[in-house]
Amino acid sequence: MSRRRRPLVPHARAGLDALKARVANVSDPDQAKYEVAEELDVPLQHGYNGQLSAHDAGRVGGQLGGKMVKEMVRMALEAASQKDRM
C-alpha cells in the first residue's frame, strides 16, 4: 500500500490545514490530532509514540479524516445549493 503524505494538489495544503483546524476546533492544525486523541482517550504525546497501537493511531486519523470529509461534503452541497439559486 502506498503512503502519500502530501496532498494531490500541492497548493491545497493551506486550505486542508485550515479545514483540519476548524473541524477539530483548534487554532493550530498541528494541534488537531492531539485534540482528537484527547477526546478519544488515546495516549498520543508530542514526539515519539512507539507505544501507540496501530488501532489507536487509526482511530485518531480516522476520526479526524472523517470529520474533514463530512465538512467538505457539506461545503460542496452548500455551494451547489447556492449555484442552483442563481
C-alpha positions in Angstrom: 0.0 0.0 0.0 1.3 3.4 -0.9 1.6 6.1 1.8 1.0 9.6 0.4 1.9 12.2 3.0 1.2 15.2 0.7 -1.9 16.4 -1.0 -2.5 15.5 -4.6 -2.7 19.3 -5.3 0.3 20.9 -3.6 -1.3 24.3 -3.3 -4.2 22.8 -1.4 -2.1 22.3 1.8 -3.0 25.6 3.4 -6.7 25.0 2.8 -6.6 21.5 4.1 -4.7 22.6 7.2 -7.4 25.3 7.9 -10.1 22.7 7.5 -8.4 20.3 9.8 -8.1 23.0 12.5 -11.7 24.1 12.0 -13.2 20.6 12.4 -11.0 19.9 15.5 -12.0 23.3 17.0 -8.4 24.4 17.4 -6.4 27.3 16.1 -3.3 25.4 15.1 -3.7 22.5 12.6 -0.8 20.7 14.2 -2.8 20.6 17.5 -5.8 18.9 15.8 -4.6 15.3 16.2 -3.8 15.9 19.9 -7.3 17.3 20.5 -9.0 14.3 18.8 -6.7 11.9 20.7 -7.7 13.5 23.9 -11.4 13.2 23.0 -10.9 9.5 22.3 -8.7 8.9 25.4 -5.8 7.8 23.2 -2.4 8.5 24.9 -0.9 10.5 22.0 2.1 12.5 23.0 4.3 15.1 21.3 7.4 13.3 19.9 7.9 9.6 19.8 4.7 7.4 20.1 6.1 3.9 19.5 3.9 2.6 22.3 0.8 3.6 20.5 -1.0 0.7 18.8 -2.0 0.9 15.2 -5.6 0.6 16.2 -5.4 3.7 18.4 -3.4 5.7 15.8 -6.1 4.7 13.2 -8.9 5.8 15.5 -7.3 9.3 15.7 -6.6 9.6 12.0 -10.0 8.1 11.0 -11.9 10.4 13.3 -10.1 13.5 12.1 -10.3 12.5 8.4 -13.9 11.5 8.7 -14.8 14.9 10.1 -12.9 16.6 7.3 -14.7 14.6 4.6 -18.1 15.3 6.2 -17.3 19.0 6.2 -16.1 19.0 2.6 -19.3 17.3 1.5 -21.3 19.8 3.5 -19.4 22.6 1.8 -19.9 21.2 -1.7 -23.7 20.7 -1.1 -23.9 24.2 0.1 -22.0 25.5 -2.9 -24.3 23.5 -5.2 -27.3 24.8 -3.5 -26.1 28.4 -3.9 -25.4 27.8 -7.6 -28.9 26.4 -8.1 -30.5 29.5 -6.6 -28.8 31.8 -9.2 
